[in-house]
Amino acid sequence: MLKHVLVPLDGSEVAQRAIDYAKAVVAPDGGKITLITAVDVPEFTAVAYYPAVVSYESAPQLIDEQLLPQAREYLRKQADDLTEAGYNVHVEVVVDDAANAIVEQAGVFEVDAIVMSTHGRSGITRWLFGSVANKVLGSATCPVLIVPVRSSQ
């Protein structure tokens, strides 16, 4: 069993499936799970593919007043469930590109592994946004457990 894992979450049900896998590899008695979410403002506008279009002038205010509090509240709800199950849980909200945030925070917290889901994007959306999972796999210095979109659990 692992002592400490990092679980990146983005608010999707697909991403939350990684929590079950994290619970399976971390012992509840003393095991630690760090939940992370990254708030990222795109460098370009992709109206059809990105859920929120933000002007660069309003981005800092939007991030501070809306996105960060929403992200913290979302992670707190996830953490409450894990805490009730006996896990030591830490939450971290980072303003950065998701892949960079995941890899950097894994190093900062010296986790034993990263447990994350993949969205299974293909085609134009994969080209536009890339694969966070691929970037993490290519950059992480610790093991990465990838939960596929169509997992059996």
C-alpha positions as CSV (number, residue, x, y, z in Angstrom):
1,M,0.0,0.0,0.0
2,L,1.1,3.6,-0.7
3,K,1.3,6.2,2.0
4,H,0.5,9.3,-0.1
5,V,-1.1,9.8,-3.6
6,L,-2.1,12.8,-5.6
7,V,-5.5,12.8,-7.3
8,P,-6.1,15.5,-9.9
9,L,-9.8,16.4,-10.3
10,D,-11.5,18.7,-12.8
11,G,-15.1,18.5,-11.7
12,S,-16.0,15.8,-14.1
13,E,-17.4,12.4,-13.2
14,V,-14.7,10.8,-15.2
15,A,-12.0,12.4,-13.1
16,Q,-13.7,11.5,-9.8
17,R,-13.5,7.8,-10.7
18,A,-9.8,8.1,-9.8
19,I,-10.8,8.6,-6.2
20,D,-12.0,5.0,-5.9
21,Y,-8.6,3.8,-7.3
22,A,-6.7,6.0,-4.9
23,K,-8.7,4.5,-2.0
24,A,-7.7,1.1,-3.2
25,V,-4.0,1.8,-3.2
26,V,-3.8,4.0,0.0
27,A,-4.3,2.5,3.4
28,P,-7.1,4.3,5.2
29,D,-5.3,4.2,8.6
30,G,-2.7,6.9,8.1
31,G,-2.8,7.0,4.3
32,K,-2.9,10.5,2.8
33,I,-4.7,11.6,-0.4
34,T,-4.0,15.0,-1.8
35,L,-6.7,16.3,-4.1
36,I,-5.7,19.0,-6.6
37,T,-7.4,21.0,-9.2
38,A,-5.9,23.5,-11.6
39,V,-7.5,26.7,-12.7
40,D,-6.3,27.6,-16.1
41,V,-7.2,30.4,-18.4
42,P,-6.6,29.4,-22.1
43,E,-4.0,31.3,-24.1
44,F,-6.5,31.5,-27.0
45,T,-10.2,31.5,-27.4
46,A,-11.8,28.3,-28.6
47,V,-15.5,29.1,-28.2
48,A,-16.8,25.8,-29.5
49,Y,-14.4,23.7,-27.3
50,Y,-13.7,25.6,-24.1
51,P,-16.5,26.0,-21.6
52,A,-15.7,29.5,-20.5
53,V,-14.5,32.4,-22.6
54,V,-12.6,34.9,-20.5
55,S,-11.0,38.2,-21.5
56,Y,-7.4,38.6,-20.3
57,E,-8.4,41.9,-18.6
58,S,-11.1,40.2,-16.5
59,A,-9.2,37.0,-15.9
60,P,-7.5,37.8,-12.6
61,Q,-10.7,39.1,-11.0
62,L,-12.7,36.2,-12.3
63,I,-10.1,33.7,-11.0
64,D,-9.9,35.3,-7.5
65,E,-13.6,36.0,-7.0
66,Q,-15.2,33.0,-8.7
67,L,-13.0,30.2,-10.0
68,L,-10.8,29.7,-6.9
69,P,-13.6,29.7,-4.4
70,Q,-15.6,27.3,-6.6
71,A,-12.6,25.0,-7.0
72,R,-11.9,25.0,-3.2
73,E,-15.6,24.2,-2.4
74,Y,-15.6,21.3,-4.9
75,L,-12.4,19.8,-3.5
76,R,-13.7,20.2,0.1
77,K,-16.8,18.2,-0.7
78,Q,-14.7,15.4,-2.1
79,A,-12.3,15.6,0.9
80,D,-15.2,15.3,3.4
81,D,-16.2,12.0,2.0
82,L,-12.6,10.7,2.1
83,T,-12.1,12.0,5.6
84,E,-15.2,10.2,6.8
85,A,-13.7,7.0,5.4
86,G,-10.5,7.5,7.5
87,Y,-8.1,9.1,5.1
88,N,-5.9,12.0,5.8
89,V,-6.9,14.5,3.0
90,H,-5.2,17.7,1.8
91,V,-6.7,19.9,-0.9
92,E,-4.7,22.2,-3.2
93,V,-6.0,24.6,-5.9
94,V,-3.4,25.9,-8.3
95,V,-3.6,28.5,-11.0
96,D,-1.6,26.9,-13.8
97,D,-1.8,24.5,-16.7
98,A,-3.2,21.3,-15.5
99,A,-0.3,19.0,-16.4
100,N,2.3,21.4,-15.1
101,A,0.3,21.8,-11.8
102,I,0.0,18.0,-11.3
103,V,3.6,17.3,-11.9
104,E,4.9,20.2,-9.9
105,Q,2.6,19.5,-6.9
106,A,3.5,15.8,-7.0
107,G,7.1,16.9,-6.4
108,V,6.2,19.5,-3.8
109,F,4.2,17.0,-1.7
110,E,6.6,14.1,-2.5
111,V,3.8,11.8,-3.2
112,D,4.3,8.1,-3.9
113,A,2.1,8.1,-7.0
114,I,-0.3,10.1,-9.0
115,V,-3.7,8.5,-9.6
116,M,-5.7,10.2,-12.4
117,S,-8.3,9.5,-15.0
118,T,-8.0,10.2,-18.7
119,H,-10.9,11.8,-20.6
120,G,-10.2,9.8,-23.8
121,R,-10.3,12.8,-26.1
122,S,-9.5,12.3,-29.7
123,G,-9.5,14.2,-32.9
124,I,-9.7,18.0,-32.8
125,T,-10.3,18.3,-29.0
126,R,-7.1,16.3,-28.4
127,W,-5.2,18.5,-30.8
128,L,-6.5,21.7,-29.3
129,F,-6.1,20.8,-25.6
130,G,-3.6,17.9,-25.8
131,S,-3.7,15.1,-23.3
132,V,-3.1,16.1,-19.7
133,A,-2.5,12.4,-18.9
134,N,0.1,12.1,-21.7
135,K,1.9,15.2,-20.5
136,V,1.9,14.0,-16.9
137,L,3.2,10.6,-18.0
138,G,6.0,12.2,-19.9
139,S,7.0,14.5,-17.1
140,A,6.3,12.9,-13.7
141,T,9.1,11.5,-11.6
142,C,6.8,9.2,-9.6
143,P,4.6,6.4,-10.8
144,V,1.3,7.4,-12.5
145,L,-1.8,5.2,-12.3
146,I,-4.1,6.1,-15.2
147,V,-7.8,5.2,-14.9
148,P,-9.2,4.8,-18.5
149,V,-12.5,6.3,-19.5
150,R,-13.9,2.8,-19.9
151,S,-12.6,1.1,-16.8
152,S,-14.1,-2.0,-15.3
153,Q,-14.6,-0.6,-11.7
